[in-house]
């Protein structure tokens, strides 16, 4: 199954997504919401992946980013049991639409609410990162092991996606993030951020919005490489989570160090 899904994702990326990179016409790009783009490549990629994945696993259903945009109730399938494919047909759509990288195609397989397999393809680099629960994480066939040491806070670098943080969380970050080695706002592509943690290009990532197509694939990859993916309240991430705030780290010690540095008195109350 891992190889079959990998082949399907590569075929879709090479025949639907990549041919349109830097070649989109104005009528092939639209806004779903202010600042949130969708392209014809997203739509056609999701349709092709939906056909291919359900053919590979009869009886399964698909929760795709664009399907949920059209009907939010589709997201409820994740918690309904059975086999569910989660699909991000073009992760990093704003990058893709602007003619820049990175952007990826991502898929996860969830069984009875538990993510059991994940795939992330960097389309331009043709680099596949995947994981199977209990069997490890791999990039282009090479097993990934995240770092196992416990660096001081000042040695840690990562991403803190500040755009959607509530004001009280942003205030905490601004007050305490100086204790870390450094952070960026990220590359607007979860398919880049998660493998970067698994391969020690960065050691942590903090995100607010928890769309499953953004986080289910990468969370399993990081976990299978030896890392940690938890909500800010300390509970383990699951694809069906609808609460907000996620901290991902290369290992348990790094998770604890980043969390205690940013939130020495615990995370603030979520503001509605």
C-alpha positions as CSV (number, residue, x, y, z in Angstrom):
1,X,0.0,0.0,0.0
2,X,2.8,2.5,0.8
3,X,4.4,2.0,-2.6
4,X,1.0,2.1,-4.4
5,X,0.0,5.4,-2.8
6,X,3.4,6.9,-3.4
7,X,3.1,6.0,-7.1
8,X,-0.4,7.5,-7.3
9,X,0.7,10.8,-5.6
10,X,3.7,11.1,-7.9
11,X,1.6,10.5,-10.9
12,X,-0.9,13.2,-9.9
13,X,1.8,15.6,-9.0
14,X,3.6,15.1,-12.3
15,X,0.6,15.1,-14.6
16,X,-1.7,17.7,-12.9
17,X,0.2,19.9,-10.5
18,X,3.7,20.4,-11.8
19,X,2.7,21.2,-15.5
20,X,0.7,24.2,-14.1
21,X,3.5,25.6,-11.9
22,X,4.3,29.1,-13.0
23,X,1.8,28.7,-15.9
24,X,-1.6,29.4,-14.2
25,X,-3.9,31.8,-16.0
26,X,-5.9,34.4,-14.0
27,X,-9.1,32.4,-14.3
28,X,-7.4,29.3,-12.8
29,X,-6.8,31.0,-9.4
30,X,-9.5,32.0,-7.0
31,X,-9.9,33.1,-3.4
32,X,-11.9,30.8,-1.1
33,X,-11.5,33.3,1.6
34,X,-9.4,36.5,2.0
35,X,-5.8,35.4,1.5
36,X,-6.7,31.8,1.0
37,X,-6.2,30.7,-2.6
38,X,-7.4,27.7,-4.6
39,X,-6.3,26.8,-8.1
40,X,-7.5,24.5,-10.8
41,X,-4.5,22.2,-9.8
42,X,-5.9,21.9,-6.3
43,X,-9.3,20.9,-7.6
44,X,-8.2,18.5,-10.3
45,X,-5.5,16.9,-8.0
46,X,-8.1,16.2,-5.3
47,X,-10.5,14.6,-7.7
48,X,-7.7,12.4,-9.1
49,X,-6.5,11.4,-5.7
50,X,-10.0,10.7,-4.5
51,X,-10.6,8.3,-7.4
52,X,-7.2,6.6,-7.0
53,X,-7.2,6.2,-3.2
54,X,-10.8,4.8,-3.0
55,X,-9.9,2.3,-5.8
56,X,-6.9,1.2,-3.8
57,X,-8.9,0.7,-0.7
58,X,-12.6,-0.1,-1.5
59,X,-15.0,1.1,1.2
60,X,-12.8,3.9,2.2
61,X,-13.8,7.6,2.1
62,X,-11.9,10.8,1.5
63,X,-11.7,14.0,3.4
64,X,-10.1,16.5,1.1
65,X,-9.4,20.2,1.7
66,X,-11.5,21.3,-1.3
67,X,-14.3,18.9,-0.5
68,X,-14.5,20.4,3.0
69,X,-14.4,23.9,1.6
70,X,-17.5,23.0,-0.4
71,X,-19.2,21.1,2.5
72,X,-17.8,21.5,6.0
73,X,-19.7,18.4,7.2
74,X,-17.3,16.2,5.1
75,X,-14.7,16.8,7.9
76,X,-16.9,14.8,10.3
77,X,-16.0,11.6,8.4
78,X,-12.7,11.5,10.2
79,X,-14.3,10.7,13.6
80,X,-17.0,8.4,12.2
81,X,-14.7,5.3,12.1
82,X,-13.5,3.1,9.3
83,X,-10.8,3.9,6.8
84,X,-10.5,7.6,5.9
85,X,-8.0,9.2,3.5
86,X,-7.1,12.8,4.4
87,X,-5.9,14.7,1.3
88,X,-4.2,18.0,0.8
89,X,-4.1,18.2,-3.0
90,X,-1.6,21.1,-3.1
91,X,-0.2,22.1,0.3
92,X,1.3,25.6,0.0
93,X,-1.3,26.8,-2.5
94,X,-0.4,30.4,-2.0
95,X,3.2,29.6,-2.9
96,X,2.2,27.6,-5.9
97,X,-0.2,30.3,-7.1
98,X,2.6,32.9,-6.8
99,X,5.0,30.7,-8.8
100,X,7.3,30.0,-5.9
101,X,8.2,27.0,-3.7
102,X,7.8,25.0,-1.5
103,X,4.5,23.2,-2.2
104,X,3.6,19.6,-1.7
105,X,1.0,16.9,-2.1
106,X,0.0,15.3,1.2
107,X,-2.1,12.3,2.2
108,X,-2.7,10.4,5.4
109,X,-4.7,7.2,6.1
110,X,-6.7,7.2,9.3
111,X,-8.4,4.1,10.6
112,X,-10.9,4.5,13.4
113,X,-9.6,7.9,14.2
114,X,-5.9,6.9,14.4
115,X,-3.4,8.0,11.7
116,X,-1.7,4.8,10.4
117,X,0.2,6.0,7.3
118,X,1.3,9.3,5.8
119,X,2.9,10.6,2.6
120,X,4.4,14.0,1.8
121,X,5.7,14.7,-1.7
122,X,7.8,17.8,-2.4
123,X,6.6,18.2,-6.0
124,X,9.5,20.2,-7.5
125,X,12.2,18.2,-5.7
126,X,10.3,15.0,-6.3
127,X,11.2,14.0,-2.7
128,X,8.9,11.6,-0.9
129,X,8.7,11.5,2.9
130,X,6.4,8.8,4.3
131,X,5.6,6.9,7.5
132,X,3.7,3.9,8.7
133,X,2.6,3.6,12.3
134,X,5.0,1.4,14.2
135,X,7.3,0.9,11.2
136,X,9.2,4.3,11.1
137,X,9.5,7.3,8.8
138,X,11.5,7.4,5.6
139,X,12.6,9.9,3.0
140,X,13.3,8.5,-0.4
141,X,13.8,5.1,1.2
142,X,16.2,6.3,3.9
143,X,15.0,5.9,7.5
144,X,14.6,9.2,9.5
145,X,15.6,9.6,13.1
146,X,15.0,12.9,14.7
147,X,17.7,14.2,17.1
148,X,17.6,12.6,20.6
149,X,19.6,15.1,22.7
150,X,18.3,17.8,24.9
151,X,19.7,21.2,23.8
152,X,19.2,24.3,25.9
153,X,16.4,26.6,24.8
154,X,18.9,29.1,23.3
155,X,20.1,26.4,20.9
156,X,16.6,25.6,19.4
157,X,15.3,27.0,16.2
158,X,11.9,26.5,14.6
159,X,8.7,27.9,13.3
160,X,6.0,29.7,15.1
161,X,3.0,30.4,12.8
162,X,1.9,33.7,14.4
163,X,-0.7,34.8,11.7
164,X,-3.7,33.2,13.4
165,X,-2.6,33.3,17.0
166,X,-5.0,35.1,19.4
167,X,-3.7,38.3,20.9
168,X,-3.0,36.7,24.3
169,X,-1.0,33.9,22.7
170,X,0.9,36.4,20.5
171,X,1.7,38.4,23.6
172,X,3.2,35.3,25.3
173,X,5.3,34.5,22.2
174,X,6.6,38.1,22.0
175,X,7.4,38.1,25.7
176,X,9.2,34.8,25.9
177,X,10.4,33.6,22.4
178,X,13.7,35.5,22.9
179,X,14.7,32.6,25.2
180,X,14.8,30.4,22.2
181,X,17.6,30.3,19.6
182,X,15.3,31.8,17.0
183,X,12.1,31.2,15.0
184,X,10.5,32.2,11.7
185,X,6.9,32.5,10.6
186,X,7.6,29.4,8.4
187,X,7.4,28.8,4.6
188,X,3.6,28.6,4.5
189,X,3.8,24.9,3.7
190,X,3.2,22.3,6.3
191,X,4.7,19.7,3.9
192,X,8.0,21.5,4.4
193,X,7.8,22.2,8.1
194,X,7.2,18.7,9.4
195,X,10.0,16.9,7.4
196,X,12.3,19.8,8.5
197,X,11.7,18.8,12.1
198,X,12.3,15.1,11.4
199,X,15.6,15.9,9.6
200,X,16.9,18.5,12.1
201,X,16.7,21.5,9.8
202,X,14.6,22.9,12.6
203,X,13.7,21.5,16.0
204,X,10.1,22.6,16.6
205,X,7.0,24.1,15.1
206,X,4.0,25.7,16.7
207,X,0.7,26.1,14.8
208,X,-2.7,27.4,15.7
209,X,-5.2,26.3,13.1
210,X,-5.5,22.5,13.0
211,X,-6.9,21.6,9.7
212,X,-6.3,17.8,9.4
213,X,-4.9,17.9,5.9
214,X,-2.2,20.2,7.1
215,X,-1.2,18.3,10.2
216,X,-2.2,14.6,10.1
217,X,0.5,13.5,7.6
218,X,3.3,15.5,9.1
219,X,2.5,14.6,12.7
220,X,2.8,10.9,12.0
221,X,6.1,11.4,10.2
222,X,7.6,13.3,13.1
223,X,6.3,10.8,15.6
224,X,7.6,7.8,13.7
225,X,11.0,9.6,13.4
226,X,11.1,9.9,17.3
227,X,9.4,13.3,17.8
228,X,6.3,14.6,19.6
229,X,3.1,16.2,18.3
230,X,0.8,17.5,21.0
231,X,-1.8,20.2,21.6
232,X,-0.6,23.0,23.8
233,X,-2.5,21.5,26.7
234,X,-0.3,18.5,26.5
235,X,-2.7,16.0,24.9
236,X,-1.6,14.0,21.9
237,X,-2.6,15.2,18.5
238,X,-5.2,13.3,16.6
239,X,-6.5,13.9,13.1
240,X,-10.1,14.5,14.4
241,X,-9.0,17.3,16.8
242,X,-11.0,20.5,16.3
243,X,-9.3,22.4,19.2
244,X,-6.6,24.9,18.4
245,X,-2.9,25.2,19.2
246,X,-0.3,22.5,18.4
247,X,3.4,22.2,19.3
248,X,5.6,19.7,17.4
249,X,9.1,18.9,18.4
250,X,12.0,16.6,17.5
251,X,11.8,14.8,20.9
252,X,10.1,14.9,24.3
253,X,12.8,17.0,25.9
254,X,12.7,19.6,23.2
255,X,8.9,19.7,23.4
256,X,9.1,20.4,27.1
257,X,11.8,23.0,26.7
258,X,10.0,25.0,24.0
259,X,6.6,24.7,25.8
260,X,8.0,25.9,29.2
261,X,10.0,28.7,27.5
262,X,7.0,30.1,25.6
263,X,4.5,29.5,28.4
264,X,6.3,29.5,31.8
265,X,2.9,29.8,33.6
266,X,1.1,27.5,31.2
267,X,-0.8,28.4,28.0
268,X,-3.2,31.3,28.4
269,X,-7.0,30.9,28.2
270,X,-8.2,30.7,24.6
271,X,-10.1,33.8,23.7
272,X,-13.3,33.4,21.7
